[in-house]
Amino acid sequence: MGESIYKIIDLVGSSSTSWEDAATKAIESASKSLRDLRIAEVRKLDIKIEDGKPAQFRTNLRLSFKFQD
């Protein structure tokens, strides 16, 4: 097995439903332009509030993918 190098990027997904849905949307969107996604690490969760109610669940992810020459 050869050596591998991975690149790490930060993404923020948002959803009006849940943090899990926000993370899923971010990963699915990234997978359209990046190959060999490996690990998604949840770094931060927050909620945008409007009129005293949760409006958007936001998930900040650190995503790694295999670097290809």
N, C-alpha and C positions, 0 to 999 in steps of 0.2 A: 504494500500500500504506500503510495507516494505522500509527500508532504502537501499540506493544504494551507491556504491563506484565506482568511475571512474578513469581509468588510462589515462594519457596524454603522447603522444609521438610526436616527431617531424619527419616529412618526407619531402623529396624534390623530386618532380616529374619534369620530363623534357620532352619537346616536340619540334619538329621543326615547329609546327603549331601555337600554342597559349598558353597563361598562363592557360586558361580554360582547354585545352586538357592536359596540364601537371598536373593540379590538379586532373582531372578525372582519369588519369593513376595511380597516387599515391594512390588515394582512392580505385580504383578497385583492385590494387595489394595488398593493406593492407587487403581488405575484403576477400581475399583468405585464410588468416591465422588468422584473428581476427574476433571475433563475437561481435554483438551488438554495431557496430560503431554508434556514436551519433552526434558529431559536428566536423566539419573541419573549422578551423579558418585560414584564409590566413595571414601569418606573414610577408612575404617578397616576392617581385617579382623581378627577374633580368633576364638579357639576356646575354648569352655568345656570343661574337662577334668574327667572323673569317673573315679575308680579308675585314674588314670594313663593314660587313653586319651581321645582326642578324642570328645566327646559331642555338641556342637553347633557348627556353623560359623556365625558371625555376621558379617553385612555391614552396615556403617553407610553409608547413602546420603544424599546431598544431592539432592533431587528438585525440579525446577522445572516449573511449569505456568502456562499463560496465565491471567492474572487477568481475570475477566469482571465487568462492572458488574451 
